[in-house]
Amino acid sequence: MSNKTGYPTEDELEKLLEYGCGFSFKTQDFIGKYQPDRLIEYLLSIWTYGADACIWNPETRILELHTLGWSGNETIIKTLEHTVFWILHWKEIHVGGHYYFKKIEKIEEKDE
């Protein structure tokens, strides 16, 4: 979990890269598998200020992220920007740290 200040840890940021199929600057390669539902579930668990600032509607499958000026949330955004998730779903940003995403289609996970 986040350190005692609530700031995301390196392990948490790496987990976002894994679920979002992101580019790791450590390995200089893409890591993980694109798993949008796991990414969103995990994002909800580490986003500071919770449900008021990380809004997920499972019926419409629309996501909104509001950083509320918290640098930890901005760090999460910067990490997400390096993922396939971001490329596929980012829609717009409004001044003040308000991020909006396109509808996130459900992907059925297959056993390998």
Number of C-alpha atoms within 10 A of each C-alpha: 11 16 8 7 7 15 19 20 15 10 11 17 19 18 19 26 26 21 23 29 23 25 21 18 9 7 8 8 10 17 18 18 13 19 19 20 19 15 20 18 11 15 22 18 14 21 23 22 15 14 13 12 17 22 16 18 10 11 6 10 14 16 19 20 24 25 22 15 11 15 13 19 24 17 15 20 18 12 19 23 17 19 23 21 22 18 12 12 17 19 13 11 14 9 6 10 16 16 18 18 18 15 15 18 12 11 10 8 9 5 4 3
